[in-house]
Amino acid sequence: MALQQGERIVTRFDDKGFVRMQMDGLPNEQVWWKNISFDEKTGHGSYLMKMAPGARSNPHIHNGPEEFFVLEGNLTDHDGFSYRCGDFVSLAAGSAHCSSTEAGCLLVVTHRGATQSIQESAL
């Protein structure tokens, strides 16, 4: 639920307001997001993300930088690199990846440009 008072908006990781994330090729994946400031047209902004145990993201390339903070759980990229609770990750524009989580995770994600789905073989 987002609380708004004047120019301040506070968004929390409660269960209200999360919707299934639509990912090319993974229509029923157990991944949810809650928009904070993300503009789908420009690909700029932030959102909260929940991934259920065993969930994964689709392979994609970043047209701008992406940053995310792991609040709970774990996340592993396609190349085997693992992130854990407390990790703040910065990915450069032009980087490509897909991720999965064994235990589930909570993330805060910020994009500074759109992403494009790609084939996993392109990673």
VENCORVEN-V55445 format. One record per pair of residues at least 12 apart in sequence whose ideal C-beta (glycine too) atoms are under 6 Angstrom apart, sorted by sequence separation. I is the first residue (numbers start at 1). J is the second residue. If there is no record, write none. Layout:
i: <I & I>
j: <J & J>
//
This chain:
i: <20 & 21 & 35 & 1 & 70 & 72 & 18 & 33 & 34 & 1 & 70 & 1 & 18 & 33 & 17 & 70 & 32 & 69 & 78 & 31 & 77 & 78 & 68 & 30 & 77 & 67 & 31 & 75 & 76 & 11 & 30 & 66 & 29 & 75 & 65 & 74 & 96 & 65 & 73 & 64 & 74 & 73 & 75 & 62 & 73 & 26 & 73 & 25 & 62 & 24 & 72 & 13 & 23 & 61 & 71 & 70 & 59 & 68 & 69 & 57 & 68 & 57 & 67 & 56 & 66 & 78 & 55 & 65 & 64 & 64 & 51 & 53 & 63 & 53 & 63 & 52 & 51 & 62 & 51 & 60 & 61 & 50 & 60 & 61 & 49 & 58 & 59 & 49 & 59 & 47 & 46 & 59 & 43 & 44 & 43 & 43 & 24>
j: <32 & 33 & 47 & 14 & 83 & 85 & 32 & 47 & 48 & 16 & 85 & 17 & 34 & 49 & 34 & 87 & 50 & 88 & 97 & 51 & 97 & 98 & 89 & 52 & 99 & 90 & 55 & 99 & 100 & 36 & 55 & 91 & 55 & 101 & 92 & 101 & 123 & 93 & 101 & 93 & 103 & 103 & 105 & 93 & 104 & 58 & 105 & 58 & 95 & 58 & 106 & 48 & 58 & 96 & 106 & 107 & 98 & 107 & 108 & 98 & 109 & 99 & 110 & 100 & 111 & 123 & 101 & 112 & 112 & 113 & 101 & 103 & 113 & 104 & 114 & 104 & 104 & 115 & 105 & 115 & 116 & 106 & 117 & 118 & 107 & 117 & 118 & 109 & 120 & 109 & 110 & 123 & 111 & 112 & 113 & 114 & 117>
//
